[in-house]
Amino acid sequence: MSQSKTACILCSQNCGIVIEQDEQGNFGKILGDKDHPVSEGYICQKATRLNFYQDQARLTSPLRKKSDGTFEEISWDTAIQEIAEKLVAIRDTHGGKSIAYAGGGGQGNHLGGVYGAMLRAACNTPYIYAALAQEKTGNFWVNGHLFGRQNTNYCEPVGEAEYVMIIGANPIQSHGLPKARPTINEVARNPEKTLVVVDPRRSDTAKKADIFLQVKPGKDAYLLSAILGYIIQNNLENQEFIAKRTVGFEKIKPHFEKIPVAEYAAISGVDEQLIIDVAKGISSAKTFALRSDLGIEQSHNSTLNAYLARLLFLVTGHFGREGTNCLHSFLFPLIGHSKEPEQGGVTTQVTKMKGIGKLFPPNILPLEIDTDHPQRLRALIVDSANPVANYADSAAQRKAINNLELSVVIDVAMTETAKEAQYVLPAQTQFEKMEATFFNLEFPENFFHLRHPISKPLENTLDEPEIYHRLVTAMGEVPASFPILSEVAKLDRKIPNLKLLPAALSLTMMFKPKWKKYQLLILKETLGKALPYAYAKVAAFIWIASHLFVKRYEKQIRRLGYSQKGYALGEALFNKIIHSKSGTLVSKHTYEESWELIRHKDKKVHLEIPEMLEWLDDLPAKAKKEEAHHKNYPFNLLAGERRSYNANAILRNPAWRKKDVSGELKINPEDAKAYGIENGTWVKCISETGAVKMKTYLTDEVPQGMLSMPHGYGFDYPDHDEDTTGAIVNELTSLEDCDPLAKTPYHKNVRVKLEKIAVEA
C-alpha cells in the first residue's frame, strides 16, 4: 500500500488527510495528515469514507441528448465544436447577458472555477450563479458596508476566546472551525470560559453549552436586537473602542435605544433574564468570539441577522485583537466586490437583481430563464453544481433548464441536473487532478493547500480548465497553443528573476490586446507546461496569485522565514506552495495589522447601514406577517440539517452512510402522538411547492411545531431505492420565500404539513 497526502473535500475546513492506496489505486485507510499546518492530523468520520466519492458511478464519455430524451455518446471534438458554435450564435444574436454560468467549482474544487472565468469572458457574460449566493451574500453585502469591500471576511477564533457564542451553527456536526470537535469540547469543559449556543433545537453543540438560548425558529433577529438593545440602553458598549475604531455609532444608537427588550424576548421565546445575562457576559468578557452559519443565513431576516451579529462584537469592542473576530488575508479572494446598481453595478435582465460579491442568487435563476422576456437567459453552463437538487424549488429549476436553448453540465457523475441537460461533459474527480480551495480563513497565520493528484484520471475524462480552454479555442478567441511563449516559459523557469515571461507576456498583449482577458489560459499552456510536475498546468494561476499576494503582504510573508524580497519572494512563495503536499503557511500578521485589512480609507468600521436600520425598525410589523402563514402549514421545517453522514452533493452513493441511511424526518414526540406517528412511520411532508415521502424519527431534540430533515439525500444512484436514497430537500423549498435583499432562501423556515401514509395490507 502506498500513502498520498491530500485533503478532505466535504466541508470548508478541507482538513489534511493521508490516503492509503493499493496497486490499482483503490482507496484504503484514510487518516489525518499530521503535517497539515492547520488541521494537524484531525479529521472527522466523514473524511474516512471518501472512497465512496472516488469510486462512484462515473461519466465516461461526452453525452448529447437525442430528440427522444435519451443520451448518445459523442466524441470530445464533436461536443466541444457543437457547444462552442451554439454559444457563439446565442452570444452574437442575443448578447452575452443571455448566457449564464452556474457553480464553478463545488466544495474544495476551486481551480476549475477560476479558469471558468475564461469561458465567461468569451461569452461576455457577468452572470455567475453559485451556492455561496444562496448562503453567504447577505454576509458579503453587510461586510462591504462595515469594512469597505464585500470580499473582506473575519475569522472566528472560538478556541481562543473567553466568552463564545455559537449562533445558527452546530460545529460538532457541521464543523466550520479548525478541529471543531476538540475545540468545542475544550471550551465547554474549561471553567474559565463560557459557551453560549443559540439554536431552535437542542443540537449536539447546544447540549455542551453553559447557556442555551433556545430561540424560536426564525426569531434570531429579535433575540440579537434584544441583546444589543440591553447593551446600548444600559451603556455597556465599549465607548473607547467605538471612538477610536468606528464611525456612525451616534446614528445607530437611537434605533437600539427604543428596542423593547422584554417584548422581543417574548417573541424570540428566550427568557429575558437569560438575554440580560448574555448581554452582560459579552460586555464584561475580556475576549468574545462569535461563530455563525446557515442557521441565521438561511432564516427569516437573514441579511439583518448578519448585521446584528457583527454589531454584537463591534459595539462591545471585541474585534481586531487576540481572542476576538479579526479580518484576515486571502491568498486569493473567494469572491469579488459588486457595486450597487446606482453606482453602475451589474443587474440581471429580467428580475433586475443586483450582484453581490460578483455572484447572483440561485433563487432567481428560473425567473431569468422561464419567461417570455426578450432578454431572458437562453444558455446555461453548469460546472460541478446540481441546481435541480441543490437550488431552491427543484421543480422550478428542472422546468427552467428544459426551457433553455443550450444547457451544458460539466461533472463527474450523472446528476439530476445532467439528466435535464442537452450536453454532459465528464470531468475528473478532485483526486485525479491538481486542485485547491480558497477557504483560507485564519488569523494571524494563514495558509494555502495546493493538492496534488493521487489517482490516475479516468480514461476519456478531462479537467475543467482543459474543457474551458478547448471551448474558448473553438469559439475562435485564442489559439490552441502558444509556441514562442512556451519556449520563453521554459527559459523563465531556469532563471526566473530575469522576468522573461512577464516581459514576453506584456509584449504579446501589446500586439494581441484581445488576448488580455485570456491570460490565465495562456499561462496554463505556457508556464503551466514548464512546471516541474506534468499535471501542474493549472498551477500557473497560483504563480500569479503568489506575486499579487507579495505586493500586498511582503512583510507578513517574510515573517515566515523567507529571506527574499519583491519578485524573488513571489517566486519563493510559489515554489513553496507547489512543492508542499500538506499545504503551507503563506502569511503571518500582527493583530494591529488586522486593521490594515479594512478597505475604508479611514481604516475604521462604518457602523451605520441605513437599509439595515430601517429593517430593524420594521421588525414589529414583520413579526405579525411571519405568523400569518401558519394556519394551513403548521410545522416549521428546518430543511437541510447537517448530520453524521450527510455532506454536499458530491457524495452520491448512499452506501457511504453508516447510519440514518434514508435521512429520517425528526419530529417531537408530542407532535408525533397527535398524528399517531411512531419511529419509522412513513409520512408525506407537504409544502406549497411540493411533497416528499420520509420515515420519521421521534426526538425531543426538536421542539414542538418544528421538524428537521437533512440535505444531501435523494440522489438517483444505481440499484438503490427511496429506502436508501432519501428525499431531496429542495422539492419542498420555494423561490419566493427568501431574503428580500440578498435572495438567500429561507431553508430553515419552510412551512409544511404532514400526512401519515397508510401501510398497505
N, C-alpha and C positions, 0 to 999 in steps of 0.2 A: 504494500500500500504506500502511495506517495502522499505528501501533505502539501497543500497550497493555501496561501493566505489571500483572503478577500474580505468581503463584508456582507452582513445581512442586508436584505433589501425590503424588509417588511414594515419598517416604520422610519420615522425621520432621524432616529439615532444612528442607524447604519453601523451597528457595533461590529468591530473587527472579529472575524472568525477564521478558523483553520479547518479546511475540509479534507478528509481522507478520501482517496480515490483508488480504485483498483486499476489494473492494466487496461481495461476497456473504458475507463473514465467514469464509471459509476460512483456515485457519492456513497461514502460510508459514514463513519462517525463525524459529527460536526462539533467543534469545540470553540471556546472563546480564544481570541488571539491576545495573549498577554503583552505583546509588543505594541498593540494599538495605543496611541497616546491618550485617548480619552476613555474608551471602554475597558481597557486594561484587563482583558480576559473575561469580562462579564458578558453573558448572553442570557436570554430567556428561553422558555421551552419552544417558542415558535421557530426560532432560528435552527433548532436541531432537526426540523422537518423540511428543510429547504430542498431535499431531494425530490419532493413532490412538485416543485416548480421546474426543476431542470428536466425531470423525466416525464413531464406531462404529454398529453396528446398534442403533437406539433403540426403546424402548417409546413408542408414540404414542397410547395410549388406556388407560383403566382396563379391566381384564380380569376376568372371572368364570369360574371353571371349571364346565363342564357335567357332567352325570352320566356322560357317556362319556369324560371325561378331557380333552376339548379345551376351548379357551377361547373365550369370546364377548366382543366389545366392549360395554361399557355406559357410561352417562354418569357424570360425576363425582357428580352428585346422587344417582344410584342407588347407586353404590359407597359413598359416604360414609354414606348413610342405612342401608343394609343392614349395613355393618360396625359402625356405632355401635349399632344395635339388638342385634346379636349380642353385642357387648362388654358392654352393659348387662345383658342376660339372663344371661350367664355370671357377671358380677360379682355380681349380686344373688342368683343361685341358689347359687353355689359359693364366693363370696368373692373379693376382689381377688387373693389369692395363687394363684388358679387361672389367672392371666394373667401372661405374661412378655413381655419386650422384648429383642430381640437386635440387636446392632450399635449404632446410634446415632451414625452419622457417617462411619465409614470414615476412611481416611488423608486428613488435611487437610480433612475435611468435618465440622467440629465444631459449627457453629451449629445445624444441624438436630438434633443430639443434645441440645443444651441445651433446645430447645423440645419435644423428645420427652418431657422430664420432665413437661410439662403433660398429655400423654396418660396417662402412668403415674399421675399424680395423680388423673385422672378414673377410671382403672381401680382405683385404690387398691392398686397393686402395688409392692413394693420391688425386684422382680427384673429386673436388667439382666445379660444375658449378652454379653460383649464380647471382642474379640480380645486386649485388654490382659490379660484374665483367663486367657488361655492362653499368656501370655508373661511378665508382669511382677508378678503378685500375690505371688509369693514375695518379691520385692524389696520390695514395698509393706509386707508384713507385718513383715519384718525392720526396715525403716526406722521403722515405728511403734514398735517396741521400743527401737531405738537412739536415735532422735531425737524421739520423743514423739507423732508423728502419721504415719499411713500415707501421707498426701499431701505429706510432705516429700520432697525429691529433691536430689541433688547434681549439679553439673556435672563434666565430665571434660576438664580443660584439658591435653590431650595436647601441644599445641604449646608450652606454657609450661614444662613440667616438664623437669628434668634427667634423670630416670630414669622410663621409661614402661613399663607393662605393658598389653598387649592380650590379653584372655582371652575366648574364646567369641565373637570378633568378627573380621571381615575388612573394615576400613574402606575399603580400596582398592576393594572391590566394594559393600559394604553401607552405606558412609558412616556415619551416626550421629554425625558430628562436623562442625562448620563447616569447609568447604573441606577435606574429608577427605584427598583425594589429595595436594595440595601440602603439607598439614600432616605427613602420614606421611613423605613423601619428604624433607622438611626435617629431621625428627627422625632419619631413617635416615642422612642424609648428614653430620650435624653430629658431629664427633669428640668434642665435649664432652657429648654426650647418649648415652644407652643405650636401645635399643628391645628389649624382651623380648616375644616373642609366644608364647602358649600355644595350641596347636591340635593336634588329631589329624592333620590333613592339612597339607601344605605349601602353604598358601594364598598368594595374591598378596602379602598383608601379611607372612606368615611369611618369604617369600623376601627381604624387606628387613630382617629382624631382625638385631640384633647377637647376640642369644641366642635360639635357637628351642627351646622346651621341647615336644617332640612327645609330648604326653600320650596315653595310650591312651584310646579312646572311652569316655566316661562315668566316667573316673577323676580328674576335676578335683578332687574333694573330698579325695582322698588327697594330691595334689600340693600344694594350698593348705595342708592340715593339716601336711604335712612342712615347708613353708617357715615357717609360723608356729611349729611345734614347734622348729625350729632357732633361730629368733629368740628365743623365750622361754627355751629351755633354755640359751642362751648369753648371756643378759642384754643382748640387742641392742635391746630395746624402749626407747622414749623415756620414761623414768621421770618426767621433769619435766612433759611434756605429759600423761601419764596422771594424775599427781597433780592437775594444775590443771584439766584439761578433762573428765575422765571419772570415773565411779564403777563399781565392780564388777570391777576388774581382778583383785583378790585372789581372786574367785570363779571366774574363768575360767582363771587361771594353772595350777592343778593339772591341769586337763584337757589342757593342751598340754605340760606337763612330762613326761607319760607317753606322748606320741606317739612311736612307733618310726620315726624318720626314715628309716633305711636300708630298713626293711621297706615303708614307704609309698612310697618312691622306686621300689622294685621293682614294687609293684602299679601305680603310675602309669605305669611304663615310661620314666621320666626318670632319667638318671644322677644319682646322689646328689651328686656334686661340683658339677654344674650347679645343683642346688637350693640348695646351700650358697652358691655364688657369687651367686645371685639374692637370697637372704636377706640376705647381707652388703651387696649392692649397694643394696637398698631401704633398709636401716637406716642406711647411711652417706651416702646421697644428700642433697643439700641440699633437693631437692624431688622428690616422686614423685607420679605421677598414674596412676590405673587406669581403663581403658576395658573394660567387659564388656557382653555382649549375649546373644543367644539360645543361643549355643553352650553356655553353662553354665546358662541359664534354662530350657531345654527338654531337659535331660540328667539323668542319674541324680543324686540328692541335690541337686536344684535349689535348694530353699529353704536348705539348709545351705550350698551354694555361695555364695548371696547373703550369708549371714552371714560366712563365712570371707573372702570377697573384701573386705568392708568392714573386717573386723578387720585386714587386711593394711596398710591405710593408717592405721587408727586407733591400733593399738598402737605403730606406728613414728612417730607424731606428724605424719604428712603429711596434715593436714586443717585447713581453715579459715584458710589463708594463701596468698599468691600462689604459683602453680605447683602447687597441690595441689587435690584434690577439695574443693569447698565447697558447702554448701547454697545455694539460690538462691530468689528470689521468683517468683511466678506472677502475671500479671495476673488470671488465674482458674485455680484448680487443675483439672488434668485429671481427677482422681478425688476421692472423698471419704474419710472415715475410718469404718471399721466397728468397733463394739465387739465384744468377744469374747462368745460366747453366754452365758456365765455372768454377764456384765455387762449382759445384756439385748439383745445383738446379734441381728440377724435371721438365721435359718437357713432352708434350703429345707424343703419339706414332706415330701418322700419320703426323700432321702438325708441330710437334716439337715446339709448343708454350710453352713458359715458364710460370710458375705460378707467380702471383703477389699477395702478401698477403695470400698465400696458396689457392688462387682461380684461376679458369680458365674461360675464356670468353665464354658466350653462342654462340657468333658468329662462333666459330669453332666446336661446338658440332656436327652438322650434318656432317661436314667434317671428324670427327673422327669416325663416325658410317657408313655413306653411302658410302662405299668404299670396294674394294677387298683386301685391305691391310691386311696381316696376323695378324697384331697386333691391328686391329681395336677394337673399343668398341663394346661389344656384349650384355651387360646388363646395364640397367639404372634404378635407384631408384629415383623417383621424390617425394619430400616432400614439400607440401604447395607451389608449384610453378606450372606454367602453360606455359611451353615452346612453345606450339603451338600458343598461343595467345600473349604471352608477350616477347618472344625472337625474334630477327630479322628473317625475312623471314619465315612466318608461313608455307608456302608450303614445304620448305626445312626441317623444324623441324618435320612436320607431316610425311613426307616421311621417314625421318631417324628413327623415333620411330617405324615405321612399318617394318624396316629392322633389328630390334634388335631380339636377341634370347630370351631375357627376358625384359619385361618392367612392372614396378610396380608404381602405383600412390597412394600416401597417402594424402587424402584431405577430406574436409568436404562436398564437392559438386561434382557433375559430370561435371568436367571441360572439355574444348576442348581437353586437353592432356589425361585426363582419358578415354575419348571415344576411343582413339587410343591405350590404354594400354592393356596388357594381364591380369593384375590383378589390382583391385581397392580396397583400404582398407579405411574404413570410420573412420575418425578422429573426435575428439571432437573440438568444437569451442573454441575460446580464452576465452570465458566467462564461460566455463564448466570445466576448469582445472586451476591449478596454472601456471602462466606464467610471463614472464619478457621480457624486451628489453635491449639490450646493447648499445642503442643510448643515452649514458650519456656523454654529450659533453660540460659541463660547467666548468667555472673557474671564480674566485678562489675556490668557493664551488662547489662540485659535489654531485650527488645524485644517488639513485637507487630505483626502484619501483618493488617489487615482488608482483604481482597481485594475489589476492585470487579468486577462482571461485565464481560466484554469481548465476549460473544456474545449475540445475541438468543435468548431461550428458544424451544425447540421448541414449536410450537402444541400445545395440549391437555395440556401438562405443567405441574406445579406444584412450587414449592419445598417442602421438608419442613415448615417452620414453618406454612405455609398449610394443608397437609394436616392437621396436628395441630389447628390452630385449627378447621377445619371439623368434624373428628371430635368434638372436645370440645364444640363448639356443638351438634352433632346428638345428643350424649349428654345434653343438657339442663343442662350445667354452667354455661355462660356464654352471653350473647347474642352475636350476630354482630358487633355494633358498639356503640360507647360514645360517643354524640353529644356529651354535655356534656363528658366528659373530653377528647375530641378538640379541642374548641374551647379548653379550658384549655391543652392541649399546644401549640397554635399560638401562644397568647399567651406561654406559658412560654419558647418558643424565641426570642422577641423580647427578653424581659427575664428571662433565666434566674436571675439572682441573687436575684430575689424569691421563688424556690422555690414558685411557684404550683402546679406539677404535683405535687411531693411532698405539699403540703398537701391538694390535691384528692384524691390517691390515699388518703392517710391517712383523710380524712373518708369517702370511699366505702367503705373496708374496715370502718369502724365500723358502717355500715348494711348492708353486704353481706359479712359475715365469710366466707361460703362462697367468695367470690372471691379470698381471700388467696393460696391456692395456685396461682392462675392469673394472678398479676401480670405475668409475662413476656408472656403472650398479650395482656393488656390494654394493656401498654406498646407492644407491636408494633402494635396497632391505633389507638393514640392518639399517643404520642410518635413512633413509627415513621413515621406518615403526615406528621408535621410536619418531618421531617428534610430537609436540602437536596437529597438525591437521591431520585428517585421509587422507586428499587429498594432503598432503605436501611431498610425497615421492620424487618428482623431486627437491625439495629444498635442497636435500643433496648436489647438486652441489654448491649451494650458500655457504654452510658451508666451502667447500674447497676454494672457491673464497675469502671468508672473511678472512681466515687465511693467504692466499697468499698476500692479499692486506695489511694486517697488517705488514707483513715482509718488505714491500717496503715503507709504508706511516704511520708508527706508530705515528710519531709526528703530522702529518696532521689530523689523525683521533682523537687524543686526544684533539685537539683544539676545537672539537665539544662538549666537556664537559665530555668525558669519563675519569674515574679515573684509570681504569685497565691498565695493561701493558702486552706486549708479548702475550702468548697464551690466557690468560684470556681476553685480549682486543679483540682477534679474536672471542671468544665466545660471548662477549658482543655485538660486531658489528653484528654478525649473528643473535642473538636474536632480536636485534633492527629491522633488516631488515625483519625478518619473521613475526614480530607482527605489523609492521607499514603498515596498509592497504592503506594509502595515499602516501606511499614511504617515504624515509628518506634521509637526507644528510649523505654522507659517508666520505668526506674529505674536508679540508679547507687549501689551500696553501697560501703562500705569493707570490707576483709577482716575487721576486728574486728567489724563489724556482722553478718557471716555467723553469728556465734554467737547473735545475737538470733533467728535463724530456727529454732533448736532449740525444740521445743514442750514439753519437760520444764520444770517450774517452776524447777529449779535451773540451767537452761541448760547442762547437761552431757550428754555422751553416756553412755548407760547400757549398758555392755558386756555385762552378763550377760543371756542369754536361756536359761532353764533347758531349754526344749524342744530348742534347738539343741545345747546341751552334752550332753544325753542322746543325741541323734542322733550327735554326734561320737564319743561313747564306744562306740556300736554299729557303727561303720564296719567293724571287722574281720569281724564276722558278716555284714554286708551284702555285703562283697566276695565271699564264698563263694556267697551267694544269687544275686548277679548273674551268676555264671559258670554256674549250674546249668541255664540255659535255652538254652545254646548248641548242643547236640548236633544237634537237628533243623533249626535255622536258623543256619547257620554264619557268616553275614555280619552285620555291624553297618551298618545303612543310616542315613546322615545324610539325613533326609527334610526337604528344604526349603532347600537351598543357594541363596544369592544369587549370581547370575551377571551378566554384562554386559547381558543382555537378558531378564531376568525381573523382575517387580515384584509388586505386590499384585494383587488380583483385578479392579481396575477397568480394567486394560488387557486386554481380552478378544480383540481381533483379533490372531491370530498374525502377521499381516503386519508388525507393528511390530518384530519381531526381525530384526536384521541377520545374526545368526549363532546357532548352536545352536538351530535352528528347532524341533526336536522335543524338546529338553530331554534330552540323552543321559545315560545312566547311566554314571558314572565308575567304572572298575574298575582295580585294579592289574594290570600286565602278567603277573605271575606267577600271579595268580588266574585271569586270562583264559586263560592257557596250559593250566591244569588242566581248564578247561571247553571247550577248543577254540574260544575266542571271539576274534574279531578286531574291529577298528574297524568299526562299523556293523552288527554282528551283532544280529539281533533276539533278545531273551530275554524270558522271563516272570519277573518279580520277584514272589515269593510271601511273604506274611506269614500270621499266624494269622487275620487278618480279611479278607484279600482278595488280589487279584493284579492286576498291570498289565503291559502289553506295552511294551517300550522298546528303543531302539537303544543299543549300548554305545560307550563311548569309553575307550580304554586310556591310562592316565596314572599315573606314579609319584607324582603329587600326593597320591593316597590310598594309605595303607599297605595291606599285605596284610590281608585279612579285613574290609576296610571298603569300602563303596560310597557313592556320593553322587548324589542326584537333586535337581533344583530344585523350588521351589514356583511357583505362578502359571501352570502349564500345564494342558492337558487340558480347557479350557472349550469347550463347543459354540459353533460360530460358522459362519454360512452359508458354504457352498462350501469347507469345509476338512475334512480327514480326519486320522486319527491320525498320519500322517507329519508333519503341520504343527502339530497341536494339542498333541501330547504326552500325558503321563499325569497324572492327578490324584493328588497325593501322598497324600491322606488316604483313598484306597481301601486303603492299607496300614496306617494307624495305628490305635491302639486306645483305647477309652475307659478301660480299666482300667490301662493302662501309663502311669502318671502319678505326680506327686509326691504323697505321702500327706497333706501339709498343705495345699498350695495347689491341688492337682489340675491343675497345669500339665503338659501331655503331654510324654512323653519322645520328641519328634520326632527328636532327634539320636541315638537309640539304639533304632531299630526293628530287631528281629531278622527276617531274611529268608533265603530260599534262592533259587537261580536254576535255571531250566530253559532250555536252549538251544532255540529254536524252529526246527524243521526247515524249510528252504526248499522250497516246492513246486516240483516239476519242471515 
